[in-house]
Amino acid sequence: MSSDPWGRVDDAGTVYVRTAEGEKVVGSWQAGSPEEALAYFERKYDGLVVEIGLLERRVRTTDLSAKDATTAIDHLRQQVDEHHAVGDLDALRQRLDKLAGEVEARREQRKAAKARQAEEARKAKEDLVAEAEQLAASEQWRAAGERLRALVDTWKSLPRLDRKTDDELWHRFSHARSAFSKRRKAHFAALDAQREEARRIKEKLVAEAEELSNSTDWGPTAARYRELMQDWKAAGRAQREAEDDLWNRFRGAQDVFFQARGEVFAERDAEQRENLTRKEELATEAEKLLPVTDLKAARAAFRAINERWEAIGHVPRDARPRIESRMHAVERAIQDAEETEWRRTNPEARARAEGLTGQLQAAVDKLRQQVDQARAAGNNAKADKLSQELEGRQALLDQALKGLEEFGG
């Protein structure tokens, strides 16, 4: 009989292996010596050690799936359990148990990671749906449309969820995109209709503008062009190509009219500036009549100047108030001189002025006497009140005396 620490061969050639549970039959060996039998089965043990070591490295250093790793472990465990090798089989079982634990831990880790990824994907898709539903009500057509297309690409990059959840979220996401597309389509259809109506209106405006372009009725036509411009702005924009063409025609018609008007007005302005120069000379000549010393001569001279003034045409509008005010000032001065002369030579007016002056003088004298009496009686309040009335009557008397002087004394 031959043996070693892990196995033995009995005299009948039966090979045994020692385990924690006792000896187990490995097999029968009849072809050689017991030592050769032990060596053969020890080599089979070494082969198991190598296979287990390789599997341990694969599990720990590669992405071998838990399913494949478990299958390999079970295969090796079966070989160990069949006791067809001589060696420390219990140590091999322990290594396989430990490796199975690592595989199960990795399975749980991957399961948890997959659950986290699924939850993250669900949250990401819910966020995409919420944003899409918000964008569905947007009127920023270009920006919202581009963003929705980007959301679709993001959706495609995310992992699928369970079928029910994924289908529900996709239905909401797709519905939001469809709602936005319908609103955008309706908006641009309405916009096209508005632009077509604008084109129709502007064609009418262009036709009228072109018809007016040769008018010489400058004021009313210019006013009508301003109204046409307001109508043009109120009509809105037509399609780009039609808008540009219609605007060029509309603006061109206006340019024809306003250029012609400008040329006519330029000639008129030159004439009016010449008229202004001539009227300034007449105004200067009229101003030399002041102050009026000989009323009859001043009146005749101003009449002659004014006749020449009226014969001259219009002056520039902005200069008209200034130049006319100079002539009006001379005319008012002559009229004031005439009025003064009339009052001075009017006997009835002189008599009325003298009568008024006499009445005011009597009233002033009476009030002054009453003030003195009140002061003497110690009634200062009454004296103050009478003094105020005296001041008013004195002012009227002074004015009447000044007017009487105009009658020569």
ZASEVEX-653170 format. One line per 8 residues: number of its first residue (from 1); their letters; for each residue x, y, z of C-alpha. Coordinates in pm, 1 decimal, padded with zeros to 6 digits. Example, Ala and Ser with C-alpha at 12.3 -4.5 7.8 and 13.67 -1.06 7.14 Angstrom:
REM residues 2
1	as	01230.0/-00450.0/00780.0  01367.0/-00106.0/00714.0
This chain:
REM residues 409
1	mssdpwgr	00000.0/00000.0/00000.0  00123.7/00349.8/-00088.1  00006.0/00689.2/00058.2  00074.5/01067.4/00086.9  -00083.8/01340.8/00306.9  -00397.5/01366.5/00079.4  -00443.5/01015.7/-00054.1  -00349.5/00644.4/-00059.3
9	vddagtvy	-00369.2/00331.5/-00275.5  -00465.0/00003.9/-00114.4  -00338.5/-00335.8/-00213.9  -00629.8/-00389.1/-00445.5  -00535.6/-00073.7/-00644.9  -00821.6/00141.9/-00513.4  -00720.9/00508.3/-00481.1  -00859.0/00716.3/-00194.0
17	vrtaegek	-00851.7/01090.9/-00117.4  -00869.6/01231.4/00236.0  -01137.0/01498.9/00302.2  -01289.1/01660.9/00606.7  -01571.2/01409.1/00579.2  -01330.1/01117.4/00560.7  -01175.2/00913.8/00281.2  -01348.7/00910.5/-00054.8
25	vvgswqag	-01279.3/00667.2/-00338.3  -01106.4/00839.0/-00624.9  -01079.2/00545.8/-00861.6  -00904.7/00218.5/-00936.3  -00551.9/00183.5/-01066.8  -00428.2/-00142.2/-01218.2  -00180.0/-00030.6/-01483.8  00122.0/00048.9/-01270.8
33	speealay	00266.0/00111.5/-00931.6  00071.7/00281.3/-00649.5  00307.3/00577.4/-00671.7  00215.6/00621.8/-01037.4  -00153.8/00609.6/-00942.9  -00115.0/00881.3/-00680.3  00093.5/01092.3/-00918.7  -00176.3/01059.9/-01187.3
41	ferkydgl	-00455.0/01174.0/-00961.0  -00237.9/01447.5/-00808.2  -00187.0/01585.6/-01160.9  -00564.3/01591.9/-01205.3  -00579.0/01791.5/-00878.9  -00317.5/02033.7/-01009.9  -00528.9/02074.2/-01322.1  -00828.8/02170.3/-01109.2
49	vveiglle	-00612.4/02422.0/-00920.6  -00507.6/02579.0/-01249.4  -00866.7/02595.4/-01380.8  -00994.0/02749.9/-01057.9  -00710.8/03005.8/-01062.3  -00791.5/03098.8/-01421.8  -01158.7/03137.3/-01336.1  -01075.2/03355.3/-01035.4
57	rrvrttdl	-00871.2/03588.7/-01256.9  -01148.8/03606.1/-01516.5  -01407.7/03691.4/-01253.1  -01191.4/03955.6/-01089.3  -01032.7/04116.9/-01393.3  -01286.2/04089.2/-01674.9  -01654.8/04166.7/-01729.4  -01749.1/03799.7/-01729.7
65	sakdatta	-02125.4/03779.7/-01673.4  -02255.5/03637.8/-01347.2  -02442.3/03371.3/-01539.3  -02132.4/03245.3/-01720.8  -01924.1/03266.2/-01405.2  -02181.8/03063.8/-01208.0  -02193.7/02799.1/-01480.8  -01812.8/02767.6/-01472.4
73	idhlrqqv	-01810.2/02747.9/-01091.7  -02077.1/02478.4/-01093.4  -01881.8/02278.7/-01351.0  -01563.5/02293.7/-01143.5  -01753.3/02221.7/-00822.1  -01897.4/01906.5/-00983.5  -01547.0/01791.7/-01071.0  -01427.6/01853.8/-00716.9
81	dehhavgd	-01733.6/01679.7/-00569.3  -01677.9/01371.4/-00789.8  -01342.3/01311.8/-00608.3  -01144.2/01218.1/-00918.7  -00829.7/01394.1/-00790.9  -00594.7/01366.1/-00497.0  -00522.4/01684.8/-00303.6  -00680.9/01935.5/-00068.1
89	ldalrqrl	-01029.7/01918.8/-00222.1  -01179.2/02100.5/00077.2  -00953.3/02399.9/00002.1  -01075.7/02392.7/-00357.4  -01439.1/02391.5/-00237.7  -01362.4/02688.3/-00011.3  -01208.2/02879.1/-00300.7  -01510.5/02799.2/-00517.5
97	dklageve	-01748.4/02906.1/-00236.2  -01559.1/03233.8/-00197.6  -01559.6/03289.3/-00571.9  -01934.2/03215.4/-00587.0  -01986.0/03475.7/-00314.8  -01789.8/03731.1/-00517.2  -01994.4/03651.1/-00826.4  -02318.7/03691.2/-00631.7
105	arreqrka	-02197.6/04020.8/-00484.2  -02109.9/04141.1/-00831.1  -02451.4/04023.6/-00952.1  -02617.2/04232.2/-00680.6  -02394.4/04529.6/-00760.5  -02480.3/04507.8/-01127.4  -02845.9/04464.3/-01041.7  -02834.2/04772.8/-00819.3
113	akarqaee	-02641.3/04964.9/-01084.4  -02893.7/04859.9/-01346.4  -03175.7/04970.6/-01115.7  -03002.6/05306.3/-01062.6  -02952.3/05346.3/-01435.4  -03316.7/05260.6/-01495.8  -03425.6/05514.9/-01233.2  -03195.3/05778.2/-01380.8
121	arkakedl	-03326.6/05701.2/-01727.5  -03685.6/05723.3/-01600.5  -03614.7/06058.6/-01433.5  -03435.5/06184.3/-01744.4  -03727.0/06083.4/-01966.5  -03979.2/06238.7/-01727.9  -03776.8/06561.2/-01744.1  -03776.4/06542.3/-02124.1
129	vaeaeqla	-04152.7/06491.7/-02125.3  -04208.0/06785.1/-01886.6  -03993.6/07015.8/-02099.6  -04162.5/06897.4/-02419.2  -04507.0/06964.4/-02270.3  -04394.2/07311.1/-02168.9  -04253.3/07378.4/-02515.0  -04581.0/07263.0/-02670.5
137	aseqwraa	-04738.8/07594.7/-02560.3  -04446.4/07810.5/-02680.0  -04474.1/08062.7/-02962.0  -04097.0/08081.4/-03009.8  -04143.2/07864.3/-03316.4  -03783.4/07834.6/-03433.3  -03615.5/07797.6/-03093.5  -03881.9/07563.6/-02955.6
145	gerlralv	-03876.7/07348.5/-03270.1  -03498.1/07313.1/-03256.3  -03514.7/07228.7/-02886.6  -03778.4/06959.4/-02943.2  -03559.9/06799.3/-03211.3  -03269.9/06799.5/-02967.0  -03493.3/06636.1/-02704.4  -03571.8/06352.8/-02949.3
153	dtwkslpr	-03199.5/06286.2/-02995.3  -03154.1/06284.9/-02618.6  -03446.1/06044.3/-02578.7  -03291.8/05801.8/-02829.7  -02963.4/05803.4/-02637.6  -03132.6/05692.9/-02313.4  -03185.9/05323.1/-02228.7  -03533.4/05174.7/-02252.5
161	ldrktdde	-03739.6/05133.6/-01938.2  -03994.2/04864.9/-01868.3  -04234.8/04852.8/-02157.4  -04537.7/05002.2/-01977.0  -04349.3/05299.7/-01831.5  -04153.7/05363.6/-02150.1  -04467.1/05352.7/-02366.8  -04658.2/05590.3/-02136.4
169	lwhrfsha	-04376.8/05845.5/-02130.0  -04323.2/05819.9/-02505.5  -04694.8/05873.7/-02564.4  -04685.7/06199.4/-02362.5  -04361.7/06306.4/-02530.9  -04496.9/06236.5/-02879.1  -04828.3/06408.3/-02799.2  -04645.9/06725.8/-02686.8
177	rsafskrr	-04443.8/06731.9/-03010.0  -04756.8/06678.7/-03218.3  -04943.0/06956.0/-03034.1  -04656.6/07198.2/-03096.6  -04637.1/07098.9/-03464.4  -05012.5/07152.9/-03509.4  -04998.1/07495.7/-03343.2  -04696.1/07598.2/-03547.3
185	kahfaald	-04858.5/07479.4/-03869.1  -05178.5/07670.9/-03784.7  -04976.0/07981.4/-03695.1  -04785.6/07986.8/-04021.0  -05098.9/07910.6/-04219.0  -05265.0/08213.7/-04057.3  -04949.0/08415.4/-04115.9  -04950.3/08320.3/-04482.9
193	aqreearr	-05312.7/08429.4/-04506.8  -05229.9/08761.5/-04338.2  -04936.2/08816.2/-04571.5  -05149.5/08739.2/-04873.0  -05408.1/08992.3/-04752.2  -05127.2/09243.9/-04691.7  -05000.8/09184.8/-05046.0  -05348.0/09248.9/-05187.1
201	ikeklvae	-05387.7/09571.5/-04986.6  -05040.2/09696.3/-05075.8  -05094.0/09633.4/-05444.5  -05390.0/09873.0/-05426.1  -05178.8/10127.2/-05235.8  -04903.0/10100.1/-05495.9  -05152.2/10148.6/-05778.0  -05283.0/10470.1/-05618.1
209	aeelsnst	-04931.9/10592.9/-05538.0  -04824.1/10543.5/-05898.9  -05137.4/10722.3/-06022.1  -05059.9/11022.3/-05796.5  -04690.5/11041.5/-05889.9  -04748.2/11300.6/-06170.5  -04988.1/11519.6/-05969.3  -04908.1/11890.4/-05932.5
217	dwgptaar	-05168.3/11944.7/-05660.1  -04883.8/11957.6/-05412.1  -05054.5/11999.8/-05074.8  -05344.4/11751.1/-05100.4  -05128.9/11497.4/-05283.0  -04853.5/11513.8/-05021.8  -05118.8/11468.5/-04750.9  -05259.4/11167.8/-04937.8
225	yrelmqdw	-04912.5/11014.1/-04962.0  -04882.9/11043.8/-04582.3  -05216.5/10862.9/-04546.4  -05102.4/10594.8/-04789.2  -04786.3/10545.3/-04580.4  -04996.2/10499.9/-04265.6  -05215.0/10247.5/-04447.7  -04899.2/10071.3/-04569.4
233	kaagraqr	-04767.3/10030.1/-04213.6  -05107.0/09917.1/-04085.6  -05136.0/09648.9/-04354.3  -04850.4/09438.9/-04214.5  -04585.1/09257.8/-04415.9  -04645.3/09057.1/-04730.4  -04426.2/08766.0/-04840.4  -04060.9/08870.5/-04859.3
241	eaeddlwn	-04031.2/08872.8/-05238.3  -04361.5/09053.1/-05290.2  -04288.4/09295.8/-05003.1  -03957.4/09408.6/-05150.5  -04100.9/09453.6/-05501.4  -04412.2/09640.5/-05381.3  -04207.1/09865.9/-05152.6  -03970.8/09959.6/-05435.5
249	rfrgaqdv	-04266.4/10053.7/-05656.7  -04440.9/10242.8/-05374.2  -04128.8/10433.7/-05276.5  -04043.1/10500.0/-05640.5  -04384.2/10660.9/-05704.4  -04342.0/10886.1/-05401.0  -03992.5/10983.1/-05510.8  -04120.9/11094.4/-05852.3
257	ffqargev	-04382.0/11318.5/-05692.3  -04165.9/11465.1/-05415.5  -03873.6/11527.4/-05648.8  -04099.3/11724.3/-05883.2  -04249.9/11910.4/-05589.6  -03902.8/11980.7/-05453.6  -03792.4/12136.8/-05781.2  -04101.7/12361.2/-05791.0
265	faerdaeq	-04060.0/12454.8/-05426.7  -03692.6/12532.6/-05482.0  -03787.8/12788.2/-05750.5  -04060.9/12929.9/-05525.5  -03823.8/12949.2/-05228.5  -03571.6/13146.8/-05433.5  -03847.2/13390.6/-05536.0  -03971.5/13420.7/-05177.8
273	renltrke	-03621.4/13490.0/-05047.7  -03594.0/13774.9/-05300.9  -03934.8/13902.7/-05186.0  -03810.6/13893.3/-04825.3  -03511.1/14108.1/-04912.9  -03736.4/14368.1/-05077.0  -03982.1/14371.9/-04783.3  -03696.1/14409.3/-04533.7
281	elateaek	-03589.7/14720.9/-04726.7  -03948.0/14860.4/-04710.8  -03973.2/14781.4/-04337.8  -03651.5/14972.7/-04278.0  -03787.9/15264.6/-04482.5  -04114.2/15262.8/-04280.6  -03930.0/15249.7/-03945.9  -03754.0/15576.0/-04039.2
289	llpvtdlk	-04096.8/15748.7/-04009.1  -04075.7/15707.3/-03631.4  -04110.4/15883.6/-03401.4  -04406.9/16058.1/-03567.3  -04352.1/16432.0/-03572.1  -04565.0/16523.5/-03874.6  -04872.3/16300.5/-03861.0  -05010.8/16393.9/-04203.0
297	aaraafra	-04677.1/16338.6/-04380.1  -04611.3/16012.7/-04189.9  -04955.3/15882.2/-04281.0  -04909.1/15956.5/-04651.2  -04557.7/15809.0/-04659.5  -04667.5/15487.5/-04482.6  -04959.2/15448.8/-04725.5  -04720.9/15467.1/-05021.8
305	inerweai	-04480.0/15218.5/-04861.2  -04765.3/14980.0/-04783.5  -04885.4/14985.5/-05146.5  -04540.4/14880.1/-05262.4  -04538.1/14613.8/-04983.5  -04867.3/14462.7/-05103.4  -04736.8/14443.9/-05459.4  -04457.9/14209.8/-05347.7
313	ghvprdar	-04544.1/13838.1/-05333.3  -04503.0/13585.7/-05051.7  -04196.2/13547.2/-04832.4  -04070.8/13225.8/-04663.9  -04320.2/13108.0/-04402.3  -04073.8/13108.7/-04112.5  -03977.5/13471.2/-04186.0  -04333.6/13601.2/-04230.1
321	priesrmh	-04417.7/13679.5/-03860.5  -04092.5/13866.7/-03807.0  -04109.0/14089.2/-04115.3  -04483.3/14162.3/-04080.6  -04444.6/14253.4/-03712.5  -04201.5/14530.2/-03811.0  -04458.3/14690.7/-04043.7  -04738.8/14642.4/-03790.3
329	averaiqd	-04529.0/14820.6/-03524.8  -04495.5/15127.8/-03750.9  -04865.2/15116.3/-03836.4  -04964.4/15098.1/-03465.7  -04736.5/15391.9/-03383.9  -04907.1/15606.1/-03649.7  -05251.2/15495.8/-03525.1  -05155.1/15586.8/-03167.0
337	aeetewrr	-05043.4/15928.3/-03286.7  -05375.6/15976.4/-03467.1  -05571.6/15881.0/-03154.0  -05369.7/16114.9/-02936.6  -05425.7/16400.3/-03181.6  -05799.2/16328.9/-03190.1  -05831.1/16330.1/-02813.6  -05628.8/16650.0/-02791.2
345	tnpearar	-05856.4/16834.5/-03032.8  -06192.5/16691.8/-02917.9  -06383.2/16953.4/-02701.3  -06634.8/16703.4/-02566.0  -06364.6/16465.1/-02455.4  -06176.9/16751.4/-02290.3  -06490.7/16860.6/-02102.0  -06554.5/16508.9/-01977.9
353	aegltgql	-06194.0/16476.0/-01863.9  -06209.7/16807.9/-01677.5  -06539.0/16710.1/-01508.5  -06400.4/16372.6/-01397.6  -06085.6/16537.3/-01267.3  -06288.8/16786.9/-01064.9  -06503.1/16513.0/-00910.5  -06199.7/16306.0/-00816.5
361	qaavdklr	-06024.8/16609.5/-00669.4  -06330.7/16689.8/-00450.5  -06348.4/16328.8/-00334.7  -05977.1/16324.1/-00247.1  -06009.1/16651.2/-00049.5  -06312.1/16518.8/00138.2  -06141.2/16187.2/00224.7  -05827.6/16367.5/00340.4
369	qqvdqara	-06041.0/16583.2/00574.0  -06218.8/16271.7/00710.6  -05886.1/16100.5/00776.3  -05764.7/16405.4/00974.6  -06088.2/16414.1/01178.0  -06064.2/16042.1/01260.7  -05703.9/16079.2/01369.9  -05797.9/16376.6/01588.7
377	agnnakad	-06077.1/16172.5/01748.3  -05832.0/15889.6/01818.8  -06018.3/15646.5/01588.0  -05712.3/15504.9/01417.3  -05891.6/15202.7/01271.0  -06134.7/15427.3/01085.5  -05850.2/15655.3/00986.5  -05653.9/15358.7/00838.7
385	klsqeleg	-05955.1/15237.9/00641.1  -06019.6/15588.2/00504.1  -05650.0/15621.7/00418.6  -05667.2/15308.6/00200.2  -05970.6/15452.2/00019.9  -05785.6/15784.1/-00016.3  -05489.2/15608.2/-00181.9  -05720.8/15451.4/-00441.2
393	rqalldqa	-05895.1/15778.3/-00523.2  -05559.1/15959.9/-00539.6  -05435.6/15703.6/-00795.7  -05744.8/15760.4/-01010.3  -05696.2/16139.1/-00981.4  -05332.8/16111.9/-01090.8  -05436.5/15907.7/-01394.1  -05709.6/16158.3/-01484.0
401	lkgleefg	-05466.8/16450.2/-01453.3  -05224.3/16272.1/-01683.8  -05502.4/16224.4/-01938.3  -05598.5/16590.2/-01912.0  -05243.6/16689.4/-01998.4  -05292.7/16523.8/-02338.9  -05550.4/16795.1/-02414.8  -05288.3/17064.1/-02363.2
409	g	-05341.1/17172.6/-01999.1
